[in-house]
Amino acid sequence: MEIQTMQTSPSTQIVNIGGFDIGGPNFTVIAGPCSIESPSQFLETAQGVKAAGAHLLRGGIWKMRTSSKDFQGLGPSAFDFVKDICKEVNMSLVSEVTDARQIAEVYDVVECFQVGSRSMQNYELLRELGKQRKPVLLKRGLAAYINEWIKAAEYVTNGGNPNVILCERGIRTFETATRNTLDLNAVAFAKKNTNLPVIVDPSHAVGIRALVPDLAYAAAAVGADGIIVEVHPRPAEALSDGMQALTLGDFSTMMKKLDKILTAIDRPLHQTAGVTVHAH
């Protein structure tokens, strides 16, 4: 994965999560709440995003928060109902681990381990994930150079786990109008200079609900392999990141327009059983 500037784009390797190939010809959408708050909230969200055409679920079981007083996630108390709901809706879960000790705890609950922005350079965590067989979604650090992001991925791949997906989620700049600044340069660069799939998190990138769909469309247009989006049935009630979470209606509307954009660039959405996105 060494950077080779201005070389021919390498062939993107395929990383399969829950039966969906990320990095192939089809575009993948991962959606769900920032934090899993209760069985009813998670089930309602899962059913809603699946009906709108999402392929995989996201949802925080543990949440690393800036303030220690903020909601930190349900932790192990959520394991049983999360497994039941994933089985009920027939969707696989992508969820964050913040400590190497959590990997074994949550192994049977998730299909893909997410490494959050704050943990990108937690090298002991990355080494431990390199010993696992399940995929790893690696978010870029909030002030990390692209090269540092790629080298962080090498801690996982060099450990024996090739199934890494890079995730651009915005970086901290001098701009304060939005939560972060989405670096689409990084998406294009990583696609041209590594063989890893690259997805975008427009929710954390902008932090403003009304702008999330536009950044999702831009991510598709620049060549990302997918997006990971925060969705909540009632964002005003969310225990974390409600300002950037799409409603189920917002998400459904976004998916229809996203399908049109992807059709225009010959990058279809994966088809899901019993779900068809109609772009009219």
Backbone torsions as a table, in degrees:
resi	resn	phi	psi	omega
1	MET	NA	12.8	178.6
2	GLU	-58.6	140.4	-178.4
3	ILE	-68.5	130.6	176.9
4	GLN	-129.3	86.2	-172.6
5	THR	-60.6	137.0	174.8
6	MET	66.6	19.7	175.1
7	GLN	-90.9	170.3	176.2
8	THR	-60.9	138.1	-179.1
9	SER	-58.9	127.2	179.0
10	PRO	-71.4	160.0	177.4
11	SER	-73.2	128.2	-179.2
12	THR	-73.8	129.0	176.7
13	GLN	-74.3	155.1	-179.5
14	ILE	-92.9	131.9	172.5
15	VAL	-118.4	118.1	-176.4
16	ASN	-96.1	127.2	174.2
17	ILE	-125.9	118.1	175.1
18	GLY	57.7	32.5	178.7
19	GLY	90.4	-0.9	179.5
20	PHE	-109.6	125.7	178.8
21	ASP	-82.2	118.7	176.0
22	ILE	-100.7	125.5	-176.6
23	GLY	108.7	-5.6	177.0
24	GLY	-90.4	-156.2	-176.1
25	PRO	-72.3	-18.7	-175.7
26	ASN	-98.8	154.2	-178.5
27	PHE	-95.5	137.9	-175.0
28	THR	-114.4	135.5	178.2
29	VAL	-117.6	123.0	176.9
30	ILE	-109.7	127.5	-174.9
31	ALA	-145.4	152.7	178.1
32	GLY	158.2	-175.0	-175.3
33	PRO	-76.9	154.6	172.4
34	CYS	-58.0	-52.4	178.6
35	SER	-121.5	138.7	170.7
36	ILE	-79.1	116.1	-171.2
37	GLU	-102.8	-30.0	-177.4
38	SER	-166.7	162.5	176.1
39	PRO	-58.5	-42.7	-177.0
40	SER	-66.9	-41.6	179.2
41	GLN	-64.3	-42.8	-177.3
42	PHE	-70.1	-41.4	179.6
43	LEU	-64.9	-45.6	-180.0
44	GLU	-60.4	-42.2	179.5
45	THR	-66.9	-46.2	-178.7
46	ALA	-59.6	-46.6	179.5
47	GLN	-63.2	-39.9	-178.0
48	GLY	-67.9	-45.0	-178.1
49	VAL	-71.3	-33.1	177.3
50	LYS	-65.6	-42.7	179.3
51	ALA	-60.9	-29.5	-179.7
52	ALA	-86.4	-6.7	175.0
53	GLY	112.1	7.9	176.6
54	ALA	-66.5	151.7	-176.1
55	HIS	-101.8	-35.6	-176.4
56	LEU	-136.2	155.6	178.5
57	LEU	-97.8	145.7	167.0
58	ARG	-117.9	155.9	177.5
59	GLY	174.1	129.8	-177.7
60	GLY	-83.5	125.6	173.2
61	ILE	-92.4	-42.3	167.4
62	TRP	-111.7	141.5	178.6
63	LYS	-126.4	121.7	176.1
64	MET	-86.3	114.1	-173.8
65	ARG	-115.6	149.7	179.2
66	THR	-62.3	-42.2	178.7
67	SER	-98.3	132.0	178.8
68	SER	-67.2	-15.2	-179.0
69	LYS	-85.1	-13.4	-178.1
70	ASP	-78.4	161.5	179.4
71	PHE	-57.1	126.6	-173.8
72	GLN	-104.2	7.2	-178.7
73	GLY	96.8	163.7	-177.1
74	LEU	-82.8	-20.5	179.6
75	GLY	65.6	-150.7	-174.4
76	PRO	-57.9	-22.2	-179.7
77	SER	-64.9	-16.2	-179.6
78	ALA	-91.3	-12.6	-170.3
79	PHE	-54.0	-51.7	-173.2
80	ASP	-63.9	-48.2	-177.4
81	PHE	-72.1	-28.9	176.8
82	VAL	-65.5	-44.8	177.7
83	LYS	-60.7	-42.4	-179.5
84	ASP	-63.2	-42.6	-177.9
85	ILE	-70.0	-41.2	177.2
86	CYS	-59.7	-40.0	177.9
87	LYS	-67.4	-41.3	-178.1
88	GLU	-62.3	-41.9	-178.0
89	VAL	-93.1	-4.3	179.6
90	ASN	57.8	52.0	177.3
91	MET	-134.7	148.6	178.9
92	SER	-96.2	153.1	-173.0
93	LEU	-107.9	135.8	168.7
94	VAL	-106.2	123.1	-177.3
95	SER	-145.4	150.9	-173.4
96	GLU	-80.2	140.1	165.9
97	VAL	-114.8	138.7	-176.0
98	THR	-113.9	-4.3	-175.2
99	ASP	-150.5	140.3	-178.4
100	ALA	-57.5	-28.9	-178.9
101	ARG	-69.3	-19.9	-179.3
102	GLN	-77.8	-19.0	-173.7
103	ILE	-59.3	-51.3	-179.4
104	ALA	-66.1	-36.8	-179.2
105	GLU	-59.5	-43.5	-170.1
106	VAL	-102.8	5.8	-172.0
107	TYR	-56.9	-39.7	-177.0
108	ASP	-83.9	-2.5	-178.1
109	VAL	-97.7	-35.7	-173.2
110	VAL	-110.2	156.6	173.2
111	GLU	-105.0	-13.8	178.8
112	CYS	-147.6	130.9	177.3
113	PHE	-87.1	129.5	175.2
114	GLN	-99.0	134.6	172.2
115	VAL	-106.6	116.0	-176.4
116	GLY	-73.5	168.5	-177.0
117	SER	-55.1	-43.3	-177.7
118	ARG	-67.7	-18.3	-176.4
119	SER	-103.7	4.6	-174.1
120	MET	-56.1	-33.6	-179.5
121	GLN	-109.0	25.5	170.1
122	ASN	-83.7	85.8	-168.4
123	TYR	-67.4	-30.0	176.8
124	GLU	-66.9	-39.3	175.3
125	LEU	-63.1	-44.6	-179.5
126	LEU	-63.4	-41.0	177.9
127	ARG	-61.6	-41.7	-179.5
128	GLU	-66.2	-38.6	177.6
129	LEU	-67.7	-26.2	175.5
130	GLY	-66.1	-18.2	179.1
131	LYS	-90.1	-6.4	-175.5
132	GLN	-91.1	165.1	178.6
133	ARG	-98.7	-17.4	-176.9
134	LYS	-84.5	152.7	-177.7
135	PRO	-64.0	160.4	179.7
136	VAL	-128.2	125.0	174.7
137	LEU	-99.7	113.5	-171.9
138	LEU	-105.6	109.6	178.2
139	LYS	-80.6	144.8	178.3
140	ARG	-71.9	139.6	176.8
141	GLY	-62.4	154.3	-171.5
142	LEU	-66.1	-17.7	176.4
143	ALA	-136.9	27.7	-174.6
144	ALA	-85.6	139.5	168.7
145	TYR	-66.6	154.5	176.9
146	ILE	-56.8	-41.3	-178.9
147	ASN	-62.5	-37.4	178.2
148	GLU	-67.3	-37.5	177.5
149	TRP	-61.9	-46.9	179.8
150	ILE	-65.3	-41.2	179.1
151	LYS	-67.0	-32.3	174.9
152	ALA	-62.6	-40.8	177.5
153	ALA	-60.6	-32.2	-178.8
154	GLU	-67.6	-25.5	174.7
155	TYR	-61.5	-34.7	179.1
156	VAL	-78.9	-50.3	-176.1
157	THR	-66.7	-37.7	178.7
158	ASN	-68.2	-20.7	178.0
159	GLY	-80.5	-6.7	176.7
160	GLY	113.8	0.5	178.9
161	ASN	-110.9	104.1	-177.1
162	PRO	-80.7	-7.2	-169.0
163	ASN	-88.8	72.3	-178.6
164	VAL	-113.9	135.8	174.4
165	ILE	-117.0	126.4	176.4
166	LEU	-82.3	141.1	179.1
167	CYS	-130.4	114.7	172.8
168	GLU	-83.4	125.9	-175.8
169	ARG	-130.4	21.9	-179.9
170	GLY	89.5	147.7	179.9
171	ILE	-123.4	159.6	179.4
172	ARG	-81.5	123.3	177.7
173	THR	-126.5	-170.1	177.7
174	PHE	-73.8	-11.5	-177.2
175	GLU	-75.4	135.2	-179.6
176	THR	-117.6	-1.2	-178.8
177	ALA	-67.6	-28.7	179.0
178	THR	-124.6	166.0	-176.3
179	ARG	-60.2	-47.0	176.4
180	ASN	-140.5	-175.4	176.2
181	THR	-117.5	116.1	-179.5
182	LEU	-69.6	123.7	-177.1
183	ASP	-99.2	86.7	177.9
184	LEU	-69.7	-22.4	172.4
185	ASN	-55.0	-42.6	-176.2
186	ALA	-65.1	-36.3	179.1
187	VAL	-64.4	-50.6	-180.0
188	ALA	-62.0	-41.0	-178.5
189	PHE	-66.0	-46.2	-178.6
190	ALA	-65.0	-35.4	177.4
191	LYS	-66.3	-34.9	-178.1
192	LYS	-82.2	-24.4	-168.4
193	ASN	-121.3	4.0	171.0
194	THR	-136.1	169.3	176.4
195	ASN	-103.1	15.1	-178.0
196	LEU	-91.4	145.4	171.5
197	PRO	-63.0	149.8	-178.9
198	VAL	-130.5	126.0	174.4
199	ILE	-121.3	171.7	-176.2
200	VAL	-126.9	141.0	173.4
201	ASP	-108.0	93.2	-178.3
202	PRO	-72.6	-21.3	-178.1
203	SER	-65.6	-54.2	178.9
204	HIS	-71.4	-26.8	-177.9
205	ALA	-63.0	-39.6	-173.6
206	VAL	-112.3	-34.1	177.2
207	GLY	72.9	10.0	-178.4
208	ILE	-129.9	117.1	-173.1
209	ARG	-50.3	-46.7	-173.8
210	ALA	-64.7	-20.9	-177.1
211	LEU	-97.6	-11.9	-176.7
212	VAL	-58.8	-48.0	-179.4
213	PRO	-58.3	-41.3	-178.7
214	ASP	-61.6	-39.0	178.8
215	LEU	-72.4	-30.6	174.9
216	ALA	-63.4	-41.8	178.8
217	TYR	-64.8	-41.0	179.7
218	ALA	-63.8	-39.1	178.4
219	ALA	-61.3	-42.4	178.0
220	ALA	-63.0	-44.0	-176.0
221	ALA	-66.5	-31.7	-176.7
222	VAL	-82.8	-8.6	174.2
223	GLY	110.0	11.8	176.0
224	ALA	-61.6	154.9	-179.3
225	ASP	-88.0	-7.7	179.6
226	GLY	173.7	-178.7	176.2
227	ILE	-136.2	157.3	172.8
228	ILE	-126.5	119.3	-167.6
229	VAL	-125.9	142.4	176.8
230	GLU	-89.8	130.8	-178.6
231	VAL	-135.3	138.1	179.2
232	HIS	-142.3	138.1	-179.4
233	PRO	-59.1	-35.1	-178.8
234	ARG	-139.9	83.4	-174.1
235	PRO	-55.1	-30.8	-179.6
236	ALA	-63.6	-21.8	-179.6
237	GLU	-98.1	-1.9	-174.6
238	ALA	-62.1	141.8	179.0
239	LEU	-82.9	-9.5	175.2
240	SER	-156.0	138.2	172.2
241	ASP	55.8	36.4	179.6
242	GLY	-63.9	-28.9	-176.8
243	MET	-64.1	-25.1	-176.3
244	GLN	-107.6	-3.7	-177.6
245	ALA	-80.0	133.2	173.7
246	LEU	-75.7	148.4	168.2
247	THR	-75.1	167.1	177.2
248	LEU	-61.8	-36.2	176.9
249	GLY	-66.5	-42.7	176.7
250	ASP	-57.9	-44.3	-176.4
251	PHE	-65.0	-43.0	179.0
252	SER	-61.2	-43.4	178.4
253	THR	-63.1	-43.1	179.2
254	MET	-61.1	-42.7	-177.7
255	MET	-61.7	-37.3	179.8
256	LYS	-65.9	-42.7	179.5
257	LYS	-72.7	-37.5	178.0
258	LEU	-59.6	-40.0	178.9
259	ASP	-60.6	-39.5	177.9
260	LYS	-63.0	-45.0	-178.6
261	ILE	-64.5	-42.9	179.9
262	LEU	-66.1	-36.5	176.3
263	THR	-61.3	-38.6	-178.6
264	ALA	-66.1	-27.0	-179.1
265	ILE	-108.3	18.6	177.1
266	ASP	56.8	42.8	179.8
267	ARG	-131.6	79.0	-172.9
268	PRO	-68.5	153.7	168.6
269	LEU	-67.7	145.6	167.2
270	HIS	-55.4	144.0	172.0
271	GLN	-90.5	138.0	178.0
272	THR	-113.2	148.8	-176.0
273	ALA	-57.8	123.0	176.1
274	GLY	76.9	5.5	-179.0
275	VAL	-124.5	127.6	175.4
276	THR	-129.8	125.6	177.4
277	VAL	-88.8	118.4	-178.8
278	HIS	-98.6	114.6	-178.4
279	ALA	-94.6	82.3	179.0
280	HIS	-125.6	NA	NA
